[in-house]
């Protein structure tokens, strides 16, 4: 990853009126969301559930907050549930439409020459073509929404594939909210909302990182499926933008830095995003994927594309929330690039937690990674 770009948002540009007057038609968003779930299920759910005699159902909740979760009824342990609030896909769709419109209409402003005209963040036409070449604004918005919501669905599915709801022992149990006869992992809560011991927090963190890793690998595979065997440049760019927006939604503030020990139910959003970007770069450099990536001259080409996408999404989110630091650098973007190491004690307790549940996950696992788990236990120890 490259160093953060200085002066990302010149103070002379006031974008608030532009965003305020921007209206989005979301009448078809629920149908779009169901289409995405059908797409992900047909490729990555149905066969595994049928082969193992398990069932997977979808639950929607009419609550006015962003919500996503994996659940199971203890009376029927083979009946798995993935749930979302109705607001969740609408929020992701709004970000997809807003970001792509910003690229097409606002980033063309001459003030963005220094950002999108630099060697690191340029496709060749600078601010005049921030969206990847060969894709329209509407198609980009649709694809960004589809890939991001698919990733969120696949993350919840990964909790089920890896058996996180059935981990034995008192400490990991406390990461799960017990409601009647149901066990629920809620993935849309603040990372500091739950008061857990460091060991309990570590168990929760490591399962979230494991679910992130699996969802990222499967979402990247969906890109190849959707593009007739090609790991599309535009799709990778849009997935990175979408996940940047998703994780920034739960970003706590400028002081979000890993402490000596894990805290709360979820890892810091910037830390998770850094790990997701590393997983995407790892995936893109697999021999079988390199053959499906004709647009990438070398590894550096992919790194620059990911940087371009993460920068674009960070600037969008800063405009959306009107937050930058004193140098005009979006705090979330800055933290992704500066959280290259976590304290040794923090790393060690993550590694120990993963080691303690690895055999359970291996024995329970019924997903697609036949040659091993999607999360390397050593990566919790060398997680930079």
PyMOL commands that set and color helices and strands:
alter all, ss='L'
color gray80, all
select helices_A, chain A and resi 16-20+29-44+46-52+86-106+110-116+126-129+137-161+164-166+170-173+198-226+233-248+269-284+287-290+299-321+331-338+344-364+377-380
alter helices_A, ss='H'
color red, helices_A
select strands_A, chain A and resi 55-61+68-73+76-85+177-179+182-186
alter strands_A, ss='S'
color yellow, strands_A
deselect
rebuild
show_as cartoon
